[in-house]
């Protein structure tokens, strides 16, 4: 599993209905994309749990071929044409768990990034993060949660989809405008090694 996200921060006075319309008219195009486990079309609005307006899709890929086909194909080129070339963040997948609300359509999502402390062995930091991920997956309202790591920056990422308002917790909170999940069943439950 591979996690990927790009963030397009928009002007403070940007009409976020433009993003809603974009997702409403184009979101279905990845509903059957090979290699894609999940794409959550995420948005944050200034003043509503966010200091900025932002369009920030989050992906869980089942295999790198799907991710490459997207990045070098027409889908991502549309983003580049309309918004410029964003930085694409990438993490290696560590675990994926479905929660008690796994059958529901997610309405919100949370993303929490944290640095692995220098004083802690990476394997120990990952083990503690796996425990936290398992706890998140059991939280009422959790649709699914993923844990990933960036070994270049020694960063951990927790990403969780919720069926209702996201609980108060550290990290960013997003609205989910659409969910494409053609190969969600191929993400594999639990630890990824």
N, C-alpha and C positions, 0 to 999 in steps of 0.2 A: 504494500500500500504506500502511496505517495500523497502527501498533502501539499496544496498549492493555493496561494492567494495573491491577488493584486488589489491595491487600494487606489481608487481614483477620487482624490479630494477635490471637491467642487467649491465654487465661490459661495460666500455666506448668503447671498441673495438668489442662488440658483433655484429654479423651479424644479423641485424633486419629482413633480408629476411627469417630467420628461423621462426620468429613470423608470418610474412605474410603468409608463407607456412602453418604453423600450423592452422591459421584461415581459409585459403582457403580450406584446406582439412577436418577440423573438425567443423568449425563454423556452418554449416547446421544442426549439430546433435541436437541443441536446438531450431530449427525452429518450433517445435511443442511440446515443453516441457510444461506439465500441470502446471499452477500456475505462469508461467513467463509472465509478461507484456512485458518487453523489456530487452534484453541483448545487450549492445553496446560493441563490441570488440574494445577496445581502445589501442592506442600505442602512445608513445612519443619517438622522436629520439633526441639524443644529438646534440646540435647545431641548431636544427630547433624548435625554441620556447620552448626549454627544456634544462636544464643542465644535464639531464640523459637519458639513454635508459631505457624504461619502457613498460611493458605490463600491462595494468590496466583495465580489464573488469569492466563494471558498469551495475548493474541489478536493475530493478524495478519489484518487485514481487506483484502479485495480492492477494496472500494469503500465510501464513507462511508454509503451507504444501508443496508447491512447492519449497520454499527456503530450507526447511529441506531435501526434497528428493534429491535436488541437492548437498547440502553440505555433506550429509552422503552417497551419492550414487557414482556411477562410474565416473560421470563427474568431480567432484572436486578432486577425488582421482587421476585422470590423472595429474592434476596440481601439486598435492603433490608429485607424483612420479617423475615428470620431473623437478620441480623447488624447491621442499621443501615445507613446510607448511607455507603459508603466513598469516599474520594477516588479518582477514576479518573484515572490518569496516561495521557497520550497523547503519542505521538511520530509524526512524519512518517517514512515509510519511505524509506530510502536504497538498500538493496540486500537481496537474498535469494539465497542459494546453497544448493543441496543438496550434501550431503557423500558420502563413500564408503559410508556406511551408510544411504543414503537409503531403502532398502527395508525397513529394520528399524523395529520399534516402539520409540520412545524410552523409556528408563527414567529418565533424569535430564536436568536442564537447568541451564544457568548463565546468569546475567544480570550484566553488568558495566556500570555507569553511570559516566561520567567527565565532568568539566567541560571545555569547550573553553578552553584557556588564553587569557587576555586578550592575551598577546603574540603569538599566532598568528592569522593571517587565518582566518576560518571555512572558506573553501574549502580551505585547506591542511590544516586539522584534519580535515575530512571526507575529503580525499584519503588522508591517513595512516590514517584509520579504515577506509576501503575496502580498503586493502592488508592490514590486520590481519584484516578480515572474510574476505577471500579466503584468507588463511593458515589461519584457523580452519576454513573450509569443507573444506580438504584434509586436516585432521587425522584420523587413523584413529579410527573410532568416531563421528564427527560425522554426524548424520542431516541436519540443516539448520541454517543460521545466518542471522540477520537483523541488519542495522544500521539504526538509526533515530536521529533527532535531535529535540530539543525546542528550537526557536529562541527560546522565551520565556526559558528559563534557560540557553541555550547548553550543552546537555548532549548527549552521545552515549551510545547504548545498544547494546551487543552482546548478542544473545540466541542461545544455541546449544542444540540438542537433541542428546543423546548416546544411543547404544544400550546403554551400560553405565555404570559409574561415571564421573562427570565428572572430568576431569583437574584437578589442583591448579592454580588460577589465581585472580587477583583477582576479587572479586565474590561474589554469592550463589549457592548450590547448592541445587537443589530435586529432589524426587522427582516423577516424572511419573506420575499416577494413571490418566490417560486422555488420548487425543488425538482430537479431532474435526478432520477435515480435508476438508470437503466441496468446497472450491474451491482446494485447495493448488496444483493445476496452473495456476491463474490468477494466482498471486503474481508470476510472471515472474522468470526467472533474471537475476542480475546487477544492475547499477546501474539505478536507477529514474527516471533522467532523461537 
